[in-house]
Amino acid sequence: MYALLIKPKVKQTRSGRKILATITEFGAIELAGANISQLRRELESLQSVHQDLVVVACGGDGTVHLALNSLPDMQIPVAVVPLGTGNDFARFIGIKNPSEGLKVLSDGCATTIDHGVITLSDGETRKFVGVASCGFDAQVNERANRYRGPTGTLKYLFALLIELSKLSTRQLDILISGEVRRSERLTLVAIGNTTSYGGGMKMCPTADAHDGLLEVTFVAKVSRRVLLRVLPKVFWGTHVKHPLVTQTSCTTIDISGEAFPVYADGERVGVGPVSVHVVPGGLRVWQAKPATTP
C-alpha cells in the first residue's frame, strides 16, 4: 500500500498531476494530514490495516523531511518521486527524475541508510536525511524560504547574494563525539548525512549515508571577498581545499553559543543550541540502485 505525501504545489502543474495519476493507478492513497502530528496519526491508522505500507514523498527534500518525521515506525519504508525544486536526497539515492521514481515503485526494493537526529535545548527532536546547518547557510535558507521569485538553485543564489552583503560570524562552542572541543568564530557549520543541499551544493562532498558517520564542514571567519571566491566551488565540492574550510567525521556533535537558526533538509528546525547524532541504518528507503554497503 502506497501512502502519498504530496507537496501542495505539485498539484498545480500539469506534469505533477500526470505523475500523481500514474501513482494512483498503483492503488495509492493520498495522505490528508497537514503537519507531523496529524500525519503520524494517519499513518498509524493505515499501518494497523496495511502491513506493507510505504510512504511516498512526492516533492523535494522538504517533503522527504516531513515524511521521515511523520513515521510512527521506522520500519515503514520511504520512497521518493522527485517533484520539488532541489531534490538533493533523491539524487543521492539514484533517482534523477519522476520517471525513475515511478520505476522504483514498480520494481525497486527497500534498503537501509543512516539518518541524523537533531535535539534542541527544550528536548524536541527532529530527524533529517540530508544536511543540517547553522550560520551563513542556514541564514541563506531562511531568506530563500521567504523569497518569492525563481525556484531551485537560482532561488538559493539570490538569497546567498543578499546574505553575503550582511555577512556575519558567530562565536560557537563545539563538542565533537564527546571528546574534542573547539571554540571560535565561525561563518557556518554544515553537518552532512548526505552530500548536498540547495539543488546540488556539495557542502559535505564525501558524506555517505551508509557509513554510520556524519561529515561536518566548518567555515572559519572569512571576508566577503574570500567567501564569494570560495562559494562557487561548493558545486564541485572543491571548497574543502581552502585553508579556512576544515572537516571532520563524527557520530555526535554539540553546538552552543550565540543564538543561531538551525535548518535541516532545507527546513527550519529551530534555534540553537543543538545536539546532533547519527542513527546508523535507521531508515528504510526504496532506491534506484543496490545499496553500496555489504
C-alpha positions as CSV (number, residue, x, y, z in Angstrom):
1,M,0.0,0.0,0.0
2,Y,1.4,3.4,-1.1
3,A,0.5,6.4,1.1
4,L,1.3,9.6,-0.9
5,L,2.6,12.7,0.9
6,I,2.3,15.3,-1.8
7,K,3.9,18.8,-1.9
8,P,0.9,21.1,-2.5
9,K,2.4,22.9,-5.4
10,V,2.8,19.6,-7.3
11,K,-1.0,19.5,-7.9
12,Q,-0.9,22.9,-9.5
13,T,1.2,21.7,-12.5
14,R,0.0,19.6,-15.4
15,S,3.1,17.4,-15.2
16,G,2.7,16.9,-11.5
17,R,-0.9,15.9,-11.9
18,K,0.0,13.4,-14.6
19,I,2.6,11.8,-12.3
20,L,0.2,11.6,-9.4
21,A,-2.4,10.0,-11.6
22,T,0.1,7.3,-12.6
23,I,0.9,6.6,-9.0
24,T,-2.7,6.4,-8.1
25,E,-3.0,3.6,-10.6
26,F,-0.8,1.6,-8.3
27,G,-3.5,1.6,-5.7
28,A,-2.1,4.5,-3.7
29,I,-4.0,6.9,-1.4
30,E,-3.2,10.5,-0.6
31,L,-2.4,11.5,3.0
32,A,-4.6,14.3,4.3
33,G,-2.6,15.4,7.3
34,A,-1.3,19.0,7.3
35,N,1.5,18.6,9.9
36,I,3.7,16.0,11.5
37,S,1.3,15.0,14.4
38,Q,-1.7,14.7,12.0
39,L,0.3,12.7,9.5
40,R,1.7,10.4,12.2
41,R,-1.8,9.5,13.5
42,E,-3.0,8.9,9.9
43,L,-0.1,6.6,9.2
44,E,-0.6,4.7,12.5
45,S,-4.2,4.0,11.4
46,L,-3.1,2.9,7.9
47,Q,-0.3,0.7,9.3
48,S,-2.8,-1.2,11.5
49,V,-4.5,-2.3,8.3
50,H,-1.7,-2.4,5.8
51,Q,1.5,-4.2,7.0
52,D,3.2,-3.4,3.6
53,L,2.7,0.3,4.0
54,V,5.2,2.5,2.0
55,V,5.2,6.3,2.4
56,V,5.9,8.0,-1.0
57,A,7.2,11.6,-0.7
58,C,6.0,13.4,-3.9
59,G,8.1,16.6,-3.7
60,G,11.6,17.7,-2.8
61,D,13.8,17.5,0.2
62,G,11.3,19.3,2.4
63,T,8.6,16.7,1.6
64,V,11.1,13.9,2.4
65,H,11.9,15.6,5.7
66,L,8.2,15.8,6.6
67,A,7.7,12.1,5.6
68,L,10.6,11.0,7.8
69,N,9.4,12.9,10.8
70,S,5.8,11.7,10.4
71,L,6.7,8.0,10.5
72,P,5.2,6.2,13.5
73,D,7.5,3.3,13.0
74,M,11.0,3.4,11.4
75,Q,10.3,0.1,9.8
76,I,8.0,1.8,7.4
77,P,10.0,2.5,4.2
78,V,10.0,5.8,2.4
79,A,10.1,6.1,-1.4
80,V,10.7,9.4,-3.3
81,V,9.2,10.7,-6.5
82,P,11.3,13.9,-7.0
83,L,8.9,16.7,-7.8
84,G,10.5,19.5,-5.8
85,T,13.0,22.2,-6.5
86,G,16.3,20.9,-5.1
87,N,15.7,17.1,-5.0
88,D,19.2,16.5,-3.4
89,F,18.2,13.4,-1.5
90,A,16.5,11.8,-4.5
91,R,19.7,12.3,-6.5
92,F,21.7,10.7,-3.6
93,I,19.7,7.6,-3.8
94,G,20.0,7.5,-7.6
95,I,16.6,8.9,-8.6
96,K,17.2,11.7,-11.1
97,N,13.6,12.4,-12.3
98,P,10.0,11.5,-11.6
99,S,10.0,8.7,-14.2
100,E,12.8,7.0,-12.3
101,G,10.9,7.4,-9.1
102,L,7.9,5.7,-10.6
103,K,10.2,2.9,-11.9
104,V,11.5,2.3,-8.4
105,L,7.9,2.0,-7.1
106,S,7.2,-0.8,-9.6
107,D,10.4,-2.8,-9.4
108,G,12.6,-1.5,-6.6
109,C,13.2,-2.8,-3.1
110,A,13.9,-1.3,0.3
111,T,17.3,-0.9,1.8
112,T,18.6,0.8,5.0
113,I,20.5,4.0,5.3
114,D,21.6,6.3,8.1
115,H,19.7,9.4,9.3
116,G,20.5,12.2,11.6
117,V,18.7,13.4,14.7
118,I,18.7,17.0,16.0
119,T,17.9,17.6,19.6
120,L,17.0,21.2,20.6
121,S,17.5,22.7,24.1
122,D,13.9,22.1,25.0
123,G,14.2,18.4,24.2
124,E,12.3,18.5,20.9
125,T,13.9,16.2,18.3
126,R,13.9,16.3,14.5
127,K,15.2,13.7,12.1
128,F,17.0,14.6,8.9
129,V,18.4,12.7,5.9
130,G,20.5,15.3,4.1
131,V,22.4,18.3,5.6
132,A,21.8,20.2,8.8
133,S,23.3,23.6,9.1
134,C,23.7,26.7,11.2
135,G,25.4,30.0,10.4
136,F,25.6,31.6,7.0
137,D,24.0,28.8,5.1
138,A,21.1,28.5,7.5
139,Q,20.5,32.2,7.1
140,V,20.5,31.8,3.3
141,N,18.0,29.0,3.7
142,E,15.8,31.3,5.9
143,R,15.8,34.0,3.3
144,A,15.3,31.6,0.4
145,N,12.2,30.1,2.0
146,R,10.7,33.6,2.3
147,Y,11.8,34.6,-1.2
148,R,9.1,34.9,-3.9
149,G,10.7,34.5,-7.3
150,P,12.8,32.0,-9.1
151,T,12.9,28.5,-7.7
152,G,15.5,25.8,-7.2
153,T,19.2,26.7,-7.2
154,L,18.6,30.2,-8.6
155,K,16.5,31.0,-5.5
156,Y,19.3,30.0,-3.2
157,L,21.8,32.1,-5.2
158,F,19.6,35.2,-4.9
159,A,19.3,34.6,-1.2
160,L,23.0,33.9,-0.9
161,L,23.9,37.2,-2.5
162,I,21.7,39.2,-0.2
163,E,23.0,37.4,2.9
164,L,26.6,37.9,1.6
165,S,26.1,41.7,1.9
166,K,25.2,41.2,5.6
167,L,27.9,38.7,6.3
168,S,28.5,38.0,10.0
169,T,30.0,35.3,12.1
170,R,29.0,33.7,15.4
171,Q,31.1,32.6,18.4
172,L,30.3,28.9,18.8
173,D,31.3,26.3,21.3
174,I,31.5,22.8,19.8
175,L,32.0,19.3,21.2
176,I,32.7,16.5,18.8
177,S,31.9,12.9,19.7
178,G,32.0,13.9,23.4
179,E,35.8,14.4,23.3
180,V,37.2,17.2,21.0
181,R,36.3,20.8,21.9
182,R,36.7,23.9,19.8
183,S,35.5,27.4,20.5
184,E,35.8,30.1,17.7
185,R,34.0,32.5,15.5
186,L,32.6,30.6,12.5
187,T,30.8,31.6,9.4
188,L,29.0,28.3,9.1
189,V,28.8,24.7,10.3
190,A,27.2,22.1,8.0
191,I,26.5,18.5,9.2
192,G,26.0,16.1,6.4
193,N,24.4,12.7,6.4
194,T,24.4,13.0,2.6
195,T,26.5,15.3,0.3
196,S,24.5,18.2,-0.9
197,Y,21.7,20.7,-0.4
198,G,20.2,23.7,-2.3
199,G,20.0,21.9,-5.6
200,G,23.5,20.5,-5.9
201,M,25.6,22.5,-3.5
202,K,28.1,19.8,-2.2
203,M,28.8,21.3,1.2
204,C,29.7,17.9,2.6
205,P,31.1,16.3,-0.6
206,T,32.2,12.9,0.9
207,A,29.3,12.3,3.3
208,D,27.8,8.9,2.9
209,A,24.5,7.7,4.5
210,H,25.9,4.2,4.7
211,D,28.9,4.7,6.8
212,G,27.4,5.4,10.3
213,L,29.0,8.8,10.5
214,L,28.2,12.5,10.0
215,E,30.5,14.6,7.9
216,V,31.0,18.1,9.4
217,T,32.2,21.1,7.4
218,F,33.4,24.2,9.2
219,V,34.0,27.5,7.6
220,A,36.0,29.9,9.7
221,K,35.6,33.6,9.9
222,V,36.1,34.9,6.3
223,S,35.8,38.1,4.4
224,R,33.1,38.7,1.8
225,R,35.7,38.6,-0.9
226,V,37.0,35.2,0.2
227,L,33.6,33.7,0.7
228,L,32.5,35.0,-2.7
229,R,35.6,33.4,-4.3
230,V,35.1,30.0,-2.5
231,L,31.3,29.6,-2.7
232,P,31.2,28.7,-6.4
233,K,33.5,25.7,-5.6
234,V,30.7,24.2,-3.5
235,F,29.0,22.9,-6.6
236,W,32.1,20.7,-7.2
237,G,32.9,20.1,-3.6
238,T,36.4,21.6,-4.0
239,H,35.7,24.3,-1.4
240,V,37.1,22.0,1.2
241,K,40.6,22.6,-0.2
242,H,40.6,26.1,1.1
243,P,42.6,26.6,4.3
244,L,39.7,28.3,6.1
245,V,37.5,25.3,5.4
246,T,38.0,22.3,7.7
247,Q,36.2,18.9,8.0
248,T,35.8,16.1,10.4
249,S,33.6,13.0,10.8
250,C,31.8,12.1,13.9
251,T,28.8,10.3,15.4
252,T,27.7,13.2,17.6
253,I,28.3,17.0,17.7
254,D,27.0,19.5,20.2
255,I,26.9,23.2,19.2
256,S,26.2,26.1,21.5
257,G,27.0,29.8,21.8
258,E,25.3,32.8,20.3
259,A,21.7,32.2,19.2
260,F,21.5,30.8,15.7
261,P,18.8,29.4,13.4
262,V,19.1,25.7,12.6
263,Y,18.0,24.1,9.3
264,A,17.9,20.5,8.0
265,D,16.8,19.3,4.6
266,G,16.1,22.9,3.8
267,E,13.5,23.1,6.6
268,R,13.7,25.3,9.7
269,V,14.2,23.1,12.8
270,G,14.5,25.8,15.5
271,V,17.2,27.8,17.3
272,G,20.4,26.6,18.8
273,P,22.0,25.2,20.9
274,V,21.6,21.8,19.4
275,S,22.9,18.3,19.8
276,V,23.1,16.2,16.6
277,H,23.8,12.4,16.3
278,V,23.6,9.8,13.6
279,V,21.4,6.7,13.7
280,P,23.2,4.0,11.6
281,G,20.8,2.1,9.3
282,G,17.8,3.8,11.0
283,L,15.8,4.5,7.8
284,R,14.4,2.2,5.1
285,V,14.3,3.7,1.6
286,W,13.4,2.5,-1.8
287,Q,16.5,3.0,-4.1
288,A,17.0,3.1,-7.8
289,K,20.2,1.1,-7.4
290,P,21.5,-1.5,-5.0
291,A,22.9,-0.4,-1.6
292,T,26.6,0.1,-1.6
293,T,27.1,-1.4,1.8
294,P,28.0,-5.0,2.4
